[in-house]
């Protein structure tokens, strides 16, 4: 079994300040972890993925995430928020032992204030 | 542009209508998925096809009927829907999910369905 918890349903930051979106996962297997972003009325776009290589993963648009097995976390960060980062972000887990099915977190809506 | 195209982008239908959603991918993937995204709910997996065979039906009501004629195309046939079926329906594709690990999915832009 596997699950994902995104600890904040809404996060609000000012433009130019750091972004932290929190994600904790649970999996009985060695997981792969992903972050997707969804802009209004759009599909989901892959930001980055962790695949058991380097624990610090760099993605598109300046985002990165660190896999911490001891904390079962995969938090998404960005040093400086931009207005265009306003969107919904989904943390996702999959595992071969779970048939590679993607399990989605509930999403975090990021708002960026000018 | 993710390589996954969904049509139509928007659909309004009455409860007695029959309509179909279409999804097409040219990524050479062998697995395709339908997801339902409702307001204030987590993304719900509806159906999974691997190599044109349905491998997952997540307790979806029979008024939703999927069809996968080949690995590049996926349809969702709709009939006698209810207003609570109004949602964004997302199609996705990936490499063969049964064999490979670390398989991310590529999503279409979705069809916004409104049932009146």
Interface residues (C-beta under 8 A of the other chain):
Chain A: X32 X34 X36 X41 X42 X43 X44 X45 X46 X49 X51 X52 X90 X94 X95 X96 X99 X100 X101 X102 X104 X105 X106 X107
Chain B: X2 X4 X6 X42 X43 X45 X48 X56 X90 X92 X94 X97 X98 X100 X101 X102 X103 X104 X105 X106 X107 X108 X109 X110 X112
